[in-house]
Amino acid sequence: MKLIKSEKQANSLVELQFSVDAETFKAAVDKAFKRECKKYNVPGFRRGKAPRAMIEKMFGADVFHYPAINDLFPEAYEAAVAEAGLQVVGQPVPEVVSESLEEGFVIKAMVPVQPEITLGDYAGLEVTKTVHTVTDADVAGELERMQQRNGRQVTREGAAVMGDTATIDFEGFLGEKAFEGGKGEKYPLELGSGAFIPGFEDQVIGHAAGDEFDVNVKFPEDYQEDLAGKDATFKVKIHEITYKELPELDDEFAKDVSEFDTLDELKADIRKNLEERRNTQADAEVENALMAKVVEGMQGDIPEVMYDNRCQELAREYEIRLQQNGLKLDQYMKYTGQTMEQLLATFKPEAEKQVKTRLALEAIVAKEQITASDEDAEAEIKKIADAYKMEVDAVKGLINVEDIKKDLAANKALDFVKEKANIKVENVTDEKAN
């Protein structure tokens, strides 16, 4: 490979031109002929047995040239990129400039590269850290949630009331005809949850286990098209009615649900955890606000492929989360009626934010000469190993240590921005904060 040209273009593209010599090209063409000849049917010859000259006469003298170029391109391209010192961020768009057995071939490739970022102000930025004060009501609310989680279902004797769970069979009818999707058996319906059509749950209240009765409702106008706005009757049978019996909030409760001996100790721990959570959330909001200002002040020609790549990564992460919940991505797409293009579009704003933030941090790393040491990387790898209960050497075999160092350096750059910022702390009381 011989590098001919590496020239910057608009939109963080580089025009890369390189050549491969005639001898290398000829050898690749010979190899391509041996591999590809079976694809060509030449009258009078068994498939794969026709002379090369006959195939080239029938299908073109360069019939094996382009397979040969495809074979040689990856290695030659990588060598050209390395010699030009490019930091590539996406796939190249190649074009054959010339090719012949006598001269070899020349390739031109438009290559998206890491953009050059010009930073604005990133030191002395002013932001407000808003910390939501933990109130007695917040502690009481968390206690109530713990109480609900530790309640037990008890069978109710008599009529159902709001908040009970009625286990029911139901079947829906439009006139005398049952409609598709309107039938269920032994469905646990929490009365007051709003899970069913408006008016349905209200008509279950007052009935007892064993009752069979009709529920008359009208489907909302914005319901699915074949049912929207229509009157319907559901035939309902109640199998069982249960209600949640809640434990008393006392010292015994504290002993049962925590490591504390008294309710007061449990409340103090809840308050402490809520304060830590809100402070952590406030810190995260400060970081986001600071980086938003840094990004707003920076300039750079960011290639679209960087956003596209991050969208793809976010989609893969989302697919993994779906799988963890027992759902495949294609099933999700079918349920939601989305195309892959539409799904990727939903990730675009976050992808752009993340790409710009990372580029800004990397620019700060370069300008401030921030580095992550080998010791920093070792400590981070140890954290990862501990988190996943793996051996350190096993983790090292799975990750790139240099990538870890880049991430750590970016984190240090964020810490630098925070240390240099003017952060005003504001405590607010908000009964709805959690």
C-alpha positions, 0 to 999 in steps of 0.5 A: 500500500502507498498513501497518496493523499489524506485531505480534510473535507467539510463535516469532519470527513477526510479524503483518503487516497491510496494505491496497491501495486501491480504485483500484489494486485495480480496475485489477488486477481489470480486468487479471485479467479480460482475462487470465483470461476465456479460461478460462471457457465461457459458453453462446452466446459464443465462449471469451474473448468473453463479457462480464465481467458474464455471467462474474461472474454465472455464476461469482461476482462476485469471480471475478477478485478473487483473481487480482488480489490474487495479482498485487498481493500480492508488491509490496505485501508487500515494501513492507509488510516494508520499511516495518515494518523486518522481517528476514524469514527465510521465506515468509509465510502470507497471509490475505485479511481483506477485499476489495471494489471499493469499499474495496480489500483487506486482507491479514494475513500471518504472517511468520517473522523473524530471532529476537531472541537473548539471549547468555550468557557468550561471553568467558572460556570455558575449553576444552582444545586437544588436539594429537596429537603426530606420532610416528615411526610416523605419519611411517612410515605416511605414507611407506608410503602414498606407497610404495603409491601409487607401486607398480606392478602386476606379473604373478605367475607361479604361485599367488595369495597374499594381497594379490594381485589376481586378474582373474576371471570368476565366476558364482554358482549356488543348486543348479543355477540361476544367480541374478541379480546373481551374474555378473561378467567380468574383475573385479579382485579384491584378495585379502584386501580383503573385497570378496566374501562371506566365504570366497570370496577364501580359496578363490582363493588357491593358484590360478594364471592359467588355472585354472577351479574352484568356490568354495563359500560360505554367504551371511550371514544379514543378506544380501539376503532371497532369498540370506540364509543360503543355500549357493552355488557360484561357478564361477570362472576366473582370467585374470591374477594381479598383485601390487604391486611397491613401490619402495625407500624411499631417496633415489631414491624421495624424488627421484621423488615430491617436490622433495627430494633425500634421504629424510630431507628428505622425512621432515622435510617429512612430519612438518611437514605432519602437525604443521600438519594436526593443529594446524589440526584442533585449532584447529577442535575448539577453535572448535567447543567454544567455539561449542557453549558459546556456543550452550548459553548463548544464548536465542532463539525460532528459527523452524523455517523457518530449520532447514528452509531450511538443510536444503534448502541442505545437500541442494543442496550434497550434490547438487552433490557427487554430480554431481561424482562422476557420480551424480544425486540421484534415482539416489542416492535410488533406490539407497539407498531414501530419500525426500527427507523422509528425506534432509532429516532426516539433515541436520537436526542439522547444520542446527540446529547451523549456524543456532544458531552463525550466530545466536550469532555475529551477536549477538556482532557486534551486541553488540561492534559488530564490522564488516568494512571495504570493504578487508576485503571487497575482500581477500576478493573477491580471494581468491575471484577468485584461487581460481577464476582469475576477474577481480575484477569478474566475482566482484563481479557474482556475489556480494553484497558485503554478504553477504561483509561479514556473513561476515567480521564473523562470522569476526571475532566467532569470533576475538573469542571465541577471543581472550577464551577461556582455552585450555589446550593438551594434547599427547597421543601417539596412534599411531592419530592421522593 
